[in-house]
Amino acid sequence: MPHDAHAPQLRTLLLTDLCDSTSLVERLGDSTAATLFRDHDRLVLELQQRWRGRLIDRSDGLLLLFERPLDGLGFALDYRRGLDALGQAHRIGPMLARAGLHVGEVLIWRNSDEAISAGAKPIEVEGLAKPFAARLMQLARPGQILISSITEPLVRRASRELGERGEALHWRTHGRWYFKGLPEIQEIHEVGEPGLAPLRAPRGDAKARRDIPAWRRPIALAAELAVVSGLIVGGWFMTRPEPAIAFSERDWVVVGDLRNLTGQTVLDDSLEQAFRISLEQSRYVNVLSDLKVRDSLARMRRPADTTLDRTTASEVAIRDGARAVILPTVSEVGGKVRVSLELIDPATAQTIYSASEDGAGLDSVLTSIDGVTSLLRSKLGEGQIELATNSKPLPQVSTRSLDALRAYALGQEAYGKGEYEQARGFYGQAISLDPEFALAHLGVTRALNATDHLQEGLPFLRHAQALRQNLTPRDQVYLDSWGSQVDEPQKISLAWMQMAKMYPDFFPAQTNAAYELAVLNEYARAEEFAARAVSPQSEFSALSSEHLGRMRLARDDYKRALEPLKFACESSVTSACVWKSVWNAAQGNFTEAEQAWPPERSLSVPYFDRVSIYLDQGKWSEARVESERLVELSHKFPSRSRQSLMPLAVALWSDGDRDVAIEELGRMVKLSLQAFAQPKSVTDRRGDAMTALYAAIFAQRLGDTKLAAQVEAALAGAPDVASLKPVSALAAVMRARRAANDGKPKVAIEILQPLMDDTEPVQARVALMEAHMLAGNREEALANANWLASHRGRSYGEYGCSWCQQPLNVVDSRLAQAHIAALKSDAGDQDVLRRRMDAQRSAPAQVLSSHSDF
């Protein structure tokens, strides 16, 4: 379908220009040059196919479009190498090209056949992104790849997909530049491979010049101050060393430990927290979280209580890609309390800017912090309008009580360590000191949710909502997203996605958006947000890497799933090691899966995946023993205890004990419906409903219809839960199963077919396949069986009832392979298929035993 020329599309643009091409032709002659350029065109075609590029224009230079920024970078890097090899092969010395890489919106349309026949290009591309990429290219030195500030974080985060090559890349910023015709200053970056990248600042021209502040132009500054300061002061400025920091929008800073010279201990934790709250109001400056800093110290083999002084903070900043360090100080000077800060260049550990504000007494310190952080934000490039829009006074968005602020800071520290009960206590203490401390109310809500007691946290959430104006703009959006979590569960994913887009560097929003989309089986969209959360500046980058690997596994993208799972596993995320084992099992590599399984002593909760892996191999007795062990281990975890009965029931059924399996499913439904009836949030009840539904659907397959009727009655009394997508989809599967059991497979097909949009539960596919088999629709049954057999990653990775349905999905993926063989053979008539399904109802082993691939 042709693109609408009036609908801008986000694309990666790469423009290149072959240096000195005209003189090259003159030197070689037309015939030799033609041979050279034919080889050049073959190189371009090969790289275009390798990196999935779309060639729009070609002459001495190239204009290509890519879907992913990483593909554009890969093309540029390989083109740099290819030109080098081409020059050597033709013995003409080095061939070099300039390259500019940018991500932006463009208009794309196809020219008419008449225009093409008259010499026009087939595809036209226009938009501001095109001349901007051209300016980057023109600014580049020969052999240099320049990238825009929009593009740099995208390709830098994705470069790990290039493996060792990506890790070896050199990255450099070349500061802020004015481009003729563009109103905003642009941050320019360079990327390249060792020995190939110039890594030198571009040369400006009439169309581009570097933005150098007065304090970085010593000669000009000396001239301006000569009248006032005299020749001596002017000479000092002329010889002043040039700072090496170039801060750009959304860069990161590390806040060092507060130096408290007043002797007032109440200021120790409270003012550090106040600095963070004040700075985090900015959309221009990002603050590395305290938890991330402590994590980095641990990776540097430093104690967690290491003082974050000038040297240590600079080391952390360099390690985590932060552009600057901020060192705050509070002292008493002339009877006043002075709050000051220094901006440190981590590369040199030297001060490049400082600011201070004085106030009368301790009550002044929050106002003084607002003053110095505003000065700093302005100095780093944040405009006055942004400062006014994105800033509220600290006493309003936190508290006027320094004691309350200190208690809150201690709560944040405990929460970051996973000590949720202790965090709740500190947040509660902050509230007792200042009942209008909205952040503390929200903190209690989060702490209770982390211990599965969100219902107890609802009063605190309501207090926070009533105090909404006492929050920063970002925290207001965060609060609204929590409100959706409780009051509008159908909008949960939308709320977190909106916040993730508004605040792209607020990683909890990215993670929560990915999680909620995964619950809905929208794995492609979930992957997008999970990938954003995998950032070196995120304190949860390892956990997000595991999440990203799971999303890719659920999309059956094994190649791209492994690297984030390996990274997370090597970062001591034990659950990621479990998923690395699952990654092997989904591909049939069971020996490797067993080797990758982590030691049981390292597993904090019972995992069902090993039951699935045993079932996948037809090891029925091993699966049964493992599932019984998990039931015993799950008693400490209420929701897990209910869910553990599903793997047990699947193992019992697989081992031939259908009746006992039905008994366990009855227990599972009873316990889930009891939990469902308790007063709790809609999202918690959603999980209970899904657990009951999976048990009832499985029971229907085994010939029991009573459990489904119980679950249906419970859902009828809770329309708010029943209408949620994961619940409604499973309820439709349950209705379809009932119709099929009543001899109405066509009705079952009509119920199930609307669910098939690639977000359907795996069990919906199973039910649809069996309904088509019962209806005698061999081709349709075969198509669904092929889907199940080829989506083993989805079978393992689907979230469902916290993966409690995973063992059933895995067995069904194996059964589908057996059904494919039957459907393709002469034995695929309807009566034989019915008998196979009856045999499967007793035990899958009877069906699988004759399947050669098992």
Solvent accessible surface area in square Angstrom, and as a share of the most:
residue,aa,sasa,rsa
1,M,222,0.99
2,P,107,0.67
3,H,78,0.35
4,D,84,0.43
5,A,32,0.25
6,H,163,0.73
7,A,44,0.34
8,P,78,0.49
9,Q,27,0.12
10,L,114,0.57
11,R,42,0.15
12,T,1,0.01
13,L,0,0.00
14,L,0,0.00
15,L,18,0.09
16,T,3,0.02
17,D,41,0.21
18,L,6,0.03
19,C,18,0.11
20,D,114,0.59
21,S,9,0.06
22,T,92,0.53
23,S,58,0.37
24,L,13,0.06
25,V,49,0.28
26,E,136,0.61
27,R,156,0.57
28,L,39,0.19
29,G,31,0.30
30,D,117,0.61
31,S,92,0.59
32,T,67,0.39
33,A,3,0.03
34,A,44,0.34
35,T,58,0.34
36,L,0,0.00
37,F,48,0.20
38,R,135,0.49
39,D,32,0.16
40,H,5,0.02
41,D,51,0.26
42,R,147,0.54
43,L,26,0.13
44,V,0,0.00
45,L,92,0.46
46,E,88,0.39
47,L,3,0.01
48,Q,37,0.17
49,Q,128,0.57
50,R,112,0.41
51,W,28,0.10
52,R,152,0.56
53,G,13,0.12
54,R,90,0.33
55,L,45,0.23
56,I,11,0.06
57,D,60,0.31
58,R,112,0.41
59,S,92,0.59
60,D,67,0.34
61,G,16,0.15
62,L,6,0.03
63,L,8,0.04
64,L,0,0.00
65,L,5,0.03
66,F,3,0.01
67,E,127,0.57
68,R,77,0.28
69,P,27,0.17
70,L,8,0.04
71,D,4,0.02
72,G,0,0.00
73,L,0,0.00
74,G,0,0.00
75,F,0,0.00
76,A,3,0.02
77,L,3,0.01
78,D,12,0.06
79,Y,6,0.02
80,R,33,0.12
81,R,119,0.43
82,G,13,0.13
83,L,1,0.00
84,D,36,0.19
85,A,60,0.46
86,L,21,0.10
87,G,0,0.00
88,Q,129,0.57
89,A,79,0.61
90,H,48,0.21
91,R,222,0.81
92,I,22,0.11
93,G,34,0.32
94,P,104,0.66
95,M,9,0.04
96,L,48,0.24
97,A,8,0.06
98,R,64,0.23
99,A,7,0.05
100,G,0,0.00
101,L,0,0.00
102,H,12,0.05
103,V,8,0.05
104,G,11,0.10
105,E,104,0.47
106,V,1,0.01
107,L,57,0.29
108,I,2,0.01
109,W,82,0.29
110,R,146,0.53
111,N,24,0.13
112,S,61,0.39
113,D,116,0.60
114,E,127,0.57
115,A,34,0.26
116,I,58,0.29
117,S,98,0.63
118,A,92,0.71
119,G,67,0.64
120,A,37,0.29
121,K,55,0.24
122,P,69,0.44
123,I,19,0.10
124,E,33,0.15
125,V,0,0.00
126,E,75,0.33
127,G,27,0.26
128,L,120,0.60
129,A,6,0.05
130,K,43,0.18
131,P,61,0.38
132,F,13,0.05
133,A,0,0.00
134,A,19,0.15
135,R,51,0.19
136,L,0,0.00
137,M,23,0.10
138,Q,91,0.40
139,L,6,0.03
140,A,3,0.03
141,R,36,0.13
142,P,58,0.37
143,G,4,0.04
144,Q,0,0.00
145,I,9,0.05
146,L,0,0.00
147,I,0,0.00
148,S,2,0.01
149,S,39,0.25
150,I,101,0.51
151,T,0,0.00
152,E,19,0.08
153,P,37,0.23
154,L,74,0.37
155,V,0,0.00
156,R,115,0.42
157,R,48,0.18
158,A,19,0.15
159,S,8,0.05
160,R,72,0.26
161,E,57,0.25
162,L,32,0.16
163,G,30,0.29
164,E,152,0.68
165,R,56,0.21
166,G,5,0.05
167,E,142,0.64
168,A,50,0.38
169,L,12,0.06
170,H,78,0.35
171,W,47,0.17
172,R,117,0.43
173,T,41,0.24
174,H,7,0.03
175,G,1,0.01
176,R,57,0.21
177,W,6,0.02
178,Y,78,0.30
179,F,5,0.02
180,K,132,0.56
181,G,75,0.72
182,L,30,0.15
183,P,127,0.80
184,E,120,0.54
185,I,54,0.27
186,Q,36,0.16
187,E,8,0.04
188,I,0,0.00
189,H,11,0.05
190,E,0,0.00
191,V,0,0.00
192,G,3,0.03
193,E,10,0.05
194,P,72,0.45
195,G,83,0.80
196,L,42,0.21
197,A,19,0.15
198,P,40,0.25
199,L,37,0.18
200,R,129,0.47
201,A,44,0.34
202,P,9,0.06
203,R,169,0.62
204,G,44,0.42
205,D,79,0.41
206,A,102,0.79
207,K,97,0.41
208,A,5,0.04
209,R,142,0.52
210,R,71,0.26
211,D,31,0.16
212,I,59,0.30
213,P,48,0.30
214,A,40,0.31
215,W,63,0.22
216,R,27,0.10
217,R,108,0.39
218,P,37,0.23
219,I,122,0.62
220,A,39,0.30
221,L,24,0.12
222,A,6,0.05
223,A,71,0.55
224,E,116,0.52
225,L,55,0.27
226,A,36,0.28
227,V,143,0.82
228,V,128,0.74
229,S,35,0.23
230,G,30,0.29
231,L,158,0.79
232,I,156,0.79
233,V,57,0.33
234,G,4,0.04
235,G,29,0.28
236,W,149,0.52
237,F,36,0.15
238,M,98,0.44
239,T,109,0.64
240,R,78,0.29
241,P,108,0.68
242,E,112,0.50
243,P,18,0.11
244,A,72,0.56
245,I,12,0.06
246,A,12,0.09
247,F,12,0.05
248,S,8,0.05
249,E,101,0.45
250,R,89,0.32
251,D,21,0.11
252,W,24,0.08
253,V,0,0.00
254,V,0,0.00
255,V,5,0.03
256,G,2,0.01
257,D,31,0.16
258,L,20,0.10
259,R,137,0.50
260,N,36,0.18
261,L,111,0.55
262,T,17,0.10
263,G,66,0.64
264,Q,81,0.36
265,T,90,0.53
266,V,29,0.17
267,L,0,0.00
268,D,54,0.28
269,D,41,0.21
270,S,0,0.00
271,L,0,0.00
272,E,47,0.21
273,Q,22,0.10
274,A,0,0.00
275,F,0,0.00
276,R,23,0.08
277,I,9,0.04
278,S,2,0.01
279,L,0,0.00
280,E,51,0.23
281,Q,9,0.04
282,S,9,0.06
283,R,103,0.37
284,Y,13,0.05
285,V,2,0.01
286,N,22,0.11
287,V,12,0.07
288,L,0,0.00
289,S,28,0.18
290,D,52,0.27
291,L,51,0.25
292,K,13,0.05
293,V,0,0.00
294,R,55,0.20
295,D,44,0.23
296,S,0,0.00
297,L,0,0.00
298,A,65,0.50
299,R,104,0.38
300,M,38,0.17
301,R,220,0.80
302,R,82,0.30
303,P,89,0.56
304,A,69,0.53
305,D,122,0.63
306,T,30,0.17
307,T,84,0.49
308,L,3,0.01
309,D,69,0.36
310,R,79,0.29
311,T,81,0.47
312,T,13,0.07
313,A,0,0.00
314,S,5,0.03
315,E,61,0.27
316,V,0,0.00
317,A,0,0.00
318,I,107,0.54
319,R,118,0.43
320,D,7,0.04
321,G,46,0.45
322,A,8,0.06
323,R,50,0.18
324,A,0,0.00
325,V,0,0.00
326,I,0,0.00
327,L,20,0.10
328,P,1,0.01
329,T,12,0.07
330,V,0,0.00
331,S,17,0.11
332,E,109,0.49
333,V,63,0.36
334,G,82,0.79
335,G,77,0.74
336,K,96,0.41
337,V,8,0.04
338,R,78,0.29
339,V,1,0.00
340,S,28,0.18
341,L,2,0.01
342,E,40,0.18
343,L,5,0.03
344,I,0,0.00
345,D,6,0.03
346,P,13,0.08
347,A,77,0.60
348,T,73,0.42
349,A,29,0.23
350,Q,113,0.50
351,T,56,0.33
352,I,22,0.11
353,Y,45,0.17
354,S,69,0.44
355,A,12,0.10
356,S,54,0.35
357,E,64,0.29
358,D,64,0.33
359,G,11,0.11
360,A,79,0.61
361,G,38,0.36
362,L,55,0.27
363,D,138,0.72
364,S,20,0.13
365,V,1,0.00
366,L,7,0.03
367,T,90,0.52
368,S,5,0.03
369,I,0,0.00
370,D,29,0.15
371,G,18,0.17
372,V,0,0.00
373,T,1,0.01
374,S,43,0.27
375,L,83,0.41
376,L,0,0.00
377,R,3,0.01
378,S,43,0.28
379,K,98,0.42
380,L,14,0.07
381,G,34,0.33
382,E,4,0.02
383,G,34,0.32
384,Q,124,0.55
385,I,145,0.73
386,E,69,0.31
387,L,17,0.08
388,A,82,0.63
389,T,95,0.55
390,N,19,0.10
391,S,38,0.24
392,K,45,0.19
393,P,78,0.49
394,L,0,0.00
395,P,24,0.15
396,Q,70,0.31
397,V,1,0.00
398,S,3,0.02
399,T,2,0.01
400,R,190,0.69
401,S,33,0.21
402,L,21,0.10
403,D,82,0.42
404,A,0,0.00
405,L,0,0.00
406,R,84,0.30
407,A,5,0.04
408,Y,9,0.04
409,A,12,0.10
410,L,48,0.24
411,G,0,0.00
412,Q,58,0.26
413,E,76,0.34
414,A,4,0.03
415,Y,51,0.19
416,G,24,0.23
417,K,125,0.53
418,G,37,0.35
419,E,77,0.34
420,Y,71,0.27
421,E,111,0.50
422,Q,95,0.42
423,A,0,0.00
424,R,87,0.32
425,G,47,0.45
426,F,46,0.19
427,Y,0,0.00
428,G,30,0.29
429,Q,95,0.42
430,A,0,0.00
431,I,24,0.12
432,S,86,0.55
433,L,85,0.42
434,D,28,0.14
435,P,89,0.56
436,E,106,0.48
437,F,1,0.00
438,A,0,0.00
439,L,15,0.08
440,A,0,0.00
441,H,7,0.03
442,L,4,0.02
443,G,1,0.01
444,V,2,0.01
445,T,0,0.00
446,R,41,0.15
447,A,1,0.01
448,L,3,0.01
449,N,56,0.29
450,A,42,0.33
451,T,37,0.21
452,D,126,0.65
453,H,84,0.38
454,L,5,0.02
455,Q,68,0.30
456,E,85,0.38
457,G,0,0.00
458,L,25,0.13
459,P,73,0.46
460,F,58,0.24
461,L,0,0.00
462,R,98,0.36
463,H,98,0.44
464,A,0,0.00
465,Q,56,0.25
466,A,87,0.68
467,L,33,0.17
468,R,79,0.29
469,Q,113,0.50
470,N,33,0.17
471,L,0,0.00
472,T,6,0.04
473,P,35,0.22
474,R,49,0.18
475,D,17,0.09
476,Q,21,0.09
477,V,29,0.17
478,Y,23,0.09
479,L,1,0.00
480,D,63,0.33
481,S,1,0.01
482,W,20,0.07
483,G,7,0.07
484,S,12,0.07
485,Q,31,0.14
486,V,9,0.05
487,D,74,0.38
488,E,67,0.30
489,P,13,0.08
490,Q,119,0.53
491,K,92,0.39
492,I,1,0.01
493,S,15,0.09
494,L,87,0.43
495,A,17,0.13
496,W,4,0.01
497,M,14,0.06
498,Q,96,0.43
499,M,0,0.00
500,A,0,0.00
501,K,127,0.54
502,M,85,0.38
503,Y,21,0.08
504,P,41,0.26
505,D,18,0.09
506,F,27,0.11
507,F,8,0.03
508,P,39,0.25
509,A,0,0.00
510,Q,0,0.00
511,T,45,0.26
512,N,43,0.22
513,A,0,0.00
514,A,0,0.00
515,Y,81,0.31
516,E,5,0.02
517,L,1,0.00
518,A,3,0.02
519,V,8,0.04
520,L,34,0.17
521,N,11,0.06
522,E,31,0.14
523,Y,6,0.02
524,A,55,0.43
525,R,115,0.42
526,A,0,0.00
527,E,12,0.05
528,E,78,0.35
529,F,3,0.01
530,A,1,0.01
531,A,37,0.29
532,R,67,0.25
533,A,0,0.00
534,V,7,0.04
535,S,0,0.00
536,P,62,0.39
537,Q,18,0.08
538,S,1,0.00
539,E,43,0.19
540,F,75,0.31
541,S,15,0.10
542,A,13,0.10
543,L,95,0.47
544,S,3,0.02
545,S,0,0.00
546,E,14,0.06
547,H,12,0.05
548,L,11,0.05
549,G,0,0.00
550,R,27,0.10
551,M,2,0.01
552,R,13,0.05
553,L,0,0.00
554,A,1,0.01
555,R,108,0.39
556,D,33,0.17
557,D,39,0.20
558,Y,50,0.19
559,K,182,0.77
560,R,72,0.26
561,A,0,0.00
562,L,46,0.23
563,E,64,0.29
564,P,5,0.03
565,L,0,0.00
566,K,81,0.34
567,F,73,0.31
568,A,0,0.00
569,C,27,0.16
570,E,135,0.60
571,S,18,0.12
572,S,100,0.65
573,V,17,0.10
574,T,38,0.22
575,S,23,0.15
576,A,0,0.00
577,C,17,0.10
578,V,0,0.00
579,W,9,0.03
580,K,55,0.23
581,S,0,0.00
582,V,0,0.00
583,W,35,0.12
584,N,14,0.07
585,A,0,0.00
586,A,3,0.03
587,Q,70,0.31
588,G,34,0.33
589,N,55,0.28
590,F,41,0.17
591,T,91,0.53
592,E,81,0.36
593,A,1,0.01
594,E,79,0.35
595,Q,140,0.62
596,A,25,0.19
597,W,25,0.09
598,P,11,0.07
599,P,70,0.44
600,E,68,0.30
601,R,220,0.80
602,S,48,0.31
603,L,28,0.14
604,S,95,0.61
605,V,51,0.29
606,P,8,0.05
607,Y,33,0.12
608,F,1,0.01
609,D,7,0.04
610,R,42,0.15
611,V,0,0.00
612,S,0,0.00
613,I,5,0.03
614,Y,37,0.14
615,L,1,0.01
616,D,1,0.01
617,Q,52,0.23
618,G,17,0.17
619,K,83,0.35
620,W,43,0.15
621,S,68,0.44
622,E,76,0.34
623,A,0,0.00
624,R,62,0.23
625,V,99,0.57
626,E,16,0.07
627,S,0,0.00
628,E,76,0.34
629,R,86,0.31
630,L,3,0.02
631,V,16,0.09
632,E,118,0.53
633,L,81,0.40
634,S,0,0.00
635,H,111,0.50
636,K,174,0.74
637,F,64,0.27
638,P,97,0.61
639,S,50,0.32
640,R,30,0.11
641,S,23,0.15
642,R,33,0.12
643,Q,17,0.08
644,S,0,0.00
645,L,1,0.01
646,M,0,0.00
647,P,1,0.00
648,L,12,0.06
649,A,0,0.00
650,V,0,0.00
651,A,0,0.00
652,L,5,0.03
653,W,2,0.01
654,S,1,0.01
655,D,55,0.29
656,G,42,0.41
657,D,46,0.24
658,R,80,0.29
659,D,95,0.49
660,V,60,0.35
661,A,0,0.00
662,I,37,0.19
663,E,116,0.52
664,E,24,0.11
665,L,0,0.00
666,G,21,0.20
667,R,111,0.40
668,M,0,0.00
669,V,0,0.00
670,K,126,0.53
671,L,65,0.32
672,S,0,0.00
673,L,35,0.17
674,Q,90,0.40
675,A,12,0.09
676,F,8,0.03
677,A,77,0.60
678,Q,98,0.43
679,P,105,0.66
680,K,51,0.22
681,S,4,0.03
682,V,25,0.15
683,T,14,0.08
684,D,56,0.29
685,R,48,0.18
686,R,19,0.07
687,G,33,0.32
688,D,8,0.04
689,A,2,0.02
690,M,9,0.04
691,T,3,0.02
692,A,0,0.00
693,L,0,0.00
694,Y,4,0.01
695,A,0,0.00
696,A,0,0.00
697,I,1,0.00
698,F,0,0.00
699,A,0,0.00
700,Q,2,0.01
701,R,15,0.05
702,L,2,0.01
703,G,45,0.43
704,D,27,0.14
705,T,76,0.44
706,K,152,0.64
707,L,15,0.07
708,A,7,0.06
709,A,57,0.45
710,Q,89,0.39
711,V,1,0.00
712,E,59,0.26
713,A,68,0.53
714,A,30,0.24
715,L,13,0.06
716,A,83,0.65
717,G,69,0.67
718,A,3,0.02
719,P,97,0.61
720,D,68,0.35
721,V,0,0.00
722,A,28,0.22
723,S,82,0.53
724,L,6,0.03
725,K,83,0.35
726,P,12,0.07
727,V,0,0.00
728,S,43,0.28
729,A,9,0.07
730,L,2,0.01
731,A,14,0.11
732,A,6,0.05
733,V,0,0.00
734,M,6,0.02
735,R,98,0.36
736,A,1,0.01
737,R,16,0.06
738,R,100,0.37
739,A,10,0.08
740,A,16,0.13
741,N,63,0.32
742,D,93,0.48
743,G,58,0.56
744,K,112,0.47
745,P,18,0.11
746,K,144,0.61
747,V,62,0.36
748,A,1,0.01
749,I,24,0.12
750,E,122,0.55
751,I,44,0.22
752,L,1,0.00
753,Q,92,0.41
754,P,105,0.66
755,L,37,0.18
756,M,37,0.16
757,D,85,0.44
758,D,83,0.43
759,T,24,0.14
760,E,3,0.02
761,P,10,0.07
762,V,0,0.00
763,Q,1,0.00
764,A,0,0.00
765,R,40,0.14
766,V,0,0.00
767,A,6,0.04
768,L,3,0.01
769,M,4,0.02
770,E,8,0.03
771,A,1,0.01
772,H,12,0.05
773,M,1,0.00
774,L,25,0.13
775,A,23,0.18
776,G,38,0.37
777,N,48,0.24
778,R,95,0.35
779,E,123,0.55
780,E,81,0.36
781,A,0,0.00
782,L,27,0.13
783,A,61,0.47
784,N,10,0.05
785,A,0,0.00
786,N,63,0.32
787,W,31,0.11
788,L,1,0.00
789,A,20,0.15
790,S,73,0.47
791,H,45,0.20
792,R,22,0.08
793,G,0,0.00
794,R,8,0.03
795,S,2,0.01
796,Y,0,0.00
797,G,2,0.02
798,E,1,0.00
799,Y,38,0.14
800,G,6,0.06
801,C,5,0.03
802,S,25,0.16
803,W,43,0.15
804,C,0,0.00
805,Q,0,0.00
806,Q,0,0.00
807,P,0,0.00
808,L,1,0.00
809,N,0,0.00
810,V,0,0.00
811,V,2,0.01
812,D,4,0.02
813,S,0,0.00
814,R,26,0.10
815,L,2,0.01
816,A,0,0.00
817,Q,31,0.14
818,A,3,0.03
819,H,0,0.00
820,I,23,0.12
821,A,53,0.41
822,A,9,0.07
823,L,2,0.01
824,K,137,0.58
825,S,46,0.30
826,D,144,0.75
827,A,48,0.37
828,G,2,0.02
829,D,62,0.32
830,Q,70,0.31
831,D,90,0.47
832,V,34,0.19
833,L,4,0.02
834,R,100,0.36
835,R,146,0.53
836,R,47,0.17
837,M,27,0.12
838,D,86,0.44
839,A,31,0.24
840,Q,10,0.04
841,R,86,0.32
842,S,45,0.29
843,A,7,0.05
844,P,0,0.00
845,A,27,0.21
846,Q,106,0.47
847,V,5,0.03
848,L,3,0.01
849,S,94,0.61
850,S,90,0.58
851,H,20,0.09
852,S,109,0.70
853,D,103,0.53
854,F,79,0.33
